[in-house]
């Protein structure tokens, strides 16, 4: 039996959007502070990707295809 069974049950009873918000908050609480320079590095990466996309130099696939491929990779890993 779970130590916090009542808390767990209450969390699962929340509406979907509130469960998602709670999940994000819980995950964020485990991550700790971001390393210095991470935000700036991501900004540079995003700018480079947008520039490549605008120049027609990036391979672009539809969202649905990306999700399907990701699910297949996860299924292959975890059965």
C-alpha positions as CSV (number, residue, x, y, z in Angstrom):
1,X,0.0,0.0,0.0
2,X,1.3,3.5,-0.8
3,X,2.3,5.7,2.0
4,X,0.4,8.6,0.5
5,X,-2.4,6.7,-1.0
6,X,-5.0,9.4,-0.2
7,X,-2.8,12.1,-1.8
8,X,-2.2,9.9,-4.9
9,X,-5.9,9.2,-5.3
10,X,-6.7,12.9,-4.9
11,X,-4.2,13.8,-7.6
12,X,-5.6,11.2,-10.0
13,X,-9.1,12.6,-9.4
14,X,-8.1,16.1,-10.6
15,X,-9.2,17.2,-14.1
16,X,-6.7,16.5,-16.8
17,X,-5.4,20.0,-17.1
18,X,-4.8,20.3,-13.4
19,X,-3.1,16.9,-13.4
20,X,-0.8,18.1,-16.2
21,X,0.0,21.2,-14.3
22,X,0.8,19.2,-11.1
23,X,3.0,16.8,-13.1
24,X,5.0,19.7,-14.5
25,X,5.4,21.2,-11.1
26,X,6.5,17.8,-9.6
27,X,9.0,17.2,-12.4
28,X,10.4,20.8,-12.1
29,X,10.8,20.2,-8.4
30,X,13.2,17.3,-9.2
31,X,15.2,19.1,-11.8
32,X,16.9,21.6,-9.6
33,X,18.3,24.8,-10.9
34,X,19.4,25.0,-14.5
35,X,23.1,25.1,-15.3
36,X,24.5,28.5,-16.0
37,X,24.3,29.3,-19.7
38,X,21.6,26.7,-20.6
39,X,18.9,29.2,-21.4
40,X,21.3,31.2,-23.7
41,X,22.5,28.1,-25.4
42,X,18.9,27.0,-26.2
43,X,18.2,30.5,-27.5
44,X,21.2,30.3,-29.9
45,X,20.1,26.7,-31.0
46,X,16.5,27.9,-31.6
47,X,17.7,30.8,-33.7
48,X,20.0,28.6,-35.7
49,X,17.1,26.1,-36.4
50,X,14.7,28.8,-37.4
51,X,17.3,30.4,-39.7
52,X,17.9,27.0,-41.3
53,X,14.2,26.4,-41.7
54,X,13.6,29.8,-43.3
55,X,16.5,29.1,-45.7
56,X,15.0,25.8,-46.7
57,X,18.0,23.9,-45.2
58,X,16.1,22.0,-42.5
59,X,14.4,18.7,-42.8
60,X,10.8,19.2,-41.7
61,X,8.4,16.4,-40.9
62,X,4.7,16.7,-39.9
63,X,4.0,16.7,-36.2
64,X,1.9,13.5,-36.5
65,X,4.8,11.7,-38.2
66,X,7.2,12.8,-35.5
67,X,4.9,11.6,-32.7
68,X,4.4,8.3,-34.4
69,X,8.2,7.8,-34.9
70,X,8.8,8.7,-31.2
71,X,6.2,6.3,-30.0
72,X,7.7,3.5,-32.1
73,X,11.2,4.2,-30.7
74,X,9.8,4.1,-27.2
75,X,7.9,0.9,-27.8
76,X,11.0,-0.7,-29.3
77,X,12.9,0.2,-26.2
78,X,10.4,-0.7,-23.6
79,X,8.4,-3.4,-25.4
